[in-house]
Amino acid sequence: PPPSVEKLASLSHMMHHIILDGSGHFPMMDEAPKFNRLLIDFLALESGASPQELQLKEEWKRRVR
């Protein structure tokens, strides 16, 4: 099971958790599109920015030219 609310509240401001409901131990395989988008968004954060800005979006739309 996911950690308790109390445990999560004690995390550093430089940490953030996002639960992928349809995933088990391997979210990178179970929900690859969501995981990859979160990873890309994390890597694009400005240096020193808190990962708490990251949000799990319902649907990502890519620009197509």
VOPAGU-2260 file (C-alpha; in pm, 1 decimal, decimal comma):
REM VOPAGU-2260
SITE   aa  ch    i         X         Y         Z
SITE  PRO   A    0       0,0       0,0       0,0
SITE  PRO   A    1     107,3     361,7     -48,0
SITE  PRO   A    2     262,6     544,1     249,5
SITE  SER   A    3      31,6     712,7     501,8
SITE  VAL   A    4     -66,0    1077,4     474,6
SITE  GLU   A    5     138,4    1151,0     787,7
SITE  LYS   A    6     449,5     993,8     636,8
SITE  LEU   A    7     404,3    1184,6     311,7
SITE  ALA   A    8     352,1    1513,5     499,0
SITE  SER   A    9     694,5    1472,7     658,2
SITE  LEU   A   10     872,1    1467,7     320,1
SITE  SER   A   11    1110,7    1744,7     230,8
SITE  HIS   A   12     976,9    2026,6      12,9
SITE  MET   A   13    1219,4    1896,4    -250,1
SITE  MET   A   14    1033,4    1564,9    -268,3
SITE  HIS   A   15     696,1    1485,7    -417,3
SITE  HIS   A   16     493,1    1171,5    -460,8
SITE  ILE   A   17     251,6    1091,3    -738,6
SITE  ILE   A   18      50,4     770,7    -733,5
SITE  LEU   A   19     -22,4     602,7   -1065,0
SITE  ASP   A   20    -334,1     405,6    -973,9
SITE  GLY   A   21    -300,6     152,4   -1254,9
SITE  SER   A   22      57,6      60,1   -1165,0
SITE  GLY   A   23     226,1    -195,2    -949,4
SITE  HIS   A   24     598,9    -210,5    -884,8
SITE  PHE   A   25     688,8    -109,7   -1240,9
SITE  PRO   A   26     506,2     212,1   -1335,1
SITE  MET   A   27     752,9     268,1   -1616,6
SITE  MET   A   28     610,5     -42,4   -1781,9
SITE  ASP   A   29     251,7     -46,0   -1648,7
SITE  GLU   A   30     174,3     313,7   -1745,1
SITE  ALA   A   31     459,5     408,4   -1974,1
SITE  PRO   A   32     305,2     721,8   -2133,3
SITE  LYS   A   33     219,9     881,3   -1796,3
SITE  PHE   A   34     552,0     781,3   -1640,2
SITE  ASN   A   35     753,2     910,7   -1935,8
SITE  ARG   A   36     567,0    1242,4   -1939,7
SITE  LEU   A   37     627,8    1290,3   -1565,5
SITE  LEU   A   38     995,3    1208,7   -1614,9
SITE  ILE   A   39    1024,5    1458,5   -1900,6
SITE  ASP   A   40     848,7    1725,3   -1691,5
SITE  PHE   A   41    1081,7    1649,1   -1397,9
SITE  LEU   A   42    1392,6    1675,9   -1613,3
SITE  ALA   A   43    1266,4    2005,9   -1756,6
SITE  LEU   A   44    1234,1    2169,8   -1412,2
SITE  GLU   A   45    1457,1    2468,9   -1354,2
SITE  SER   A   46    1752,9    2404,3   -1126,4
SITE  GLY   A   47    1641,2    2438,1    -766,5
SITE  ALA   A   48    1270,2    2422,3    -852,4
SITE  SER   A   49    1059,9    2200,7    -631,2
SITE  PRO   A   50     926,1    1882,0    -790,4
SITE  GLN   A   51     600,6    1955,4    -606,3
SITE  GLU   A   52     509,1    2159,0    -914,3
SITE  LEU   A   53     466,8    1835,7   -1109,7
SITE  GLN   A   54     111,0    1721,2   -1167,0
SITE  LEU   A   55     -32,1    1405,9   -1317,2
SITE  LYS   A   56    -243,8    1524,8   -1606,4
SITE  GLU   A   57    -541,1    1324,4   -1726,6
SITE  GLU   A   58    -432,8    1346,2   -2087,1
SITE  TRP   A   59    -131,0    1487,7   -2260,8
SITE  LYS   A   60    -165,8    1629,3   -2606,9
SITE  ARG   A   61     137,1    1678,5   -2821,6
SITE  ARG   A   62     155,5    1950,6   -3078,8
SITE  VAL   A   63     151,1    1809,9   -3426,8
SITE  ARG   A   64     263,6    2022,1   -3718,0
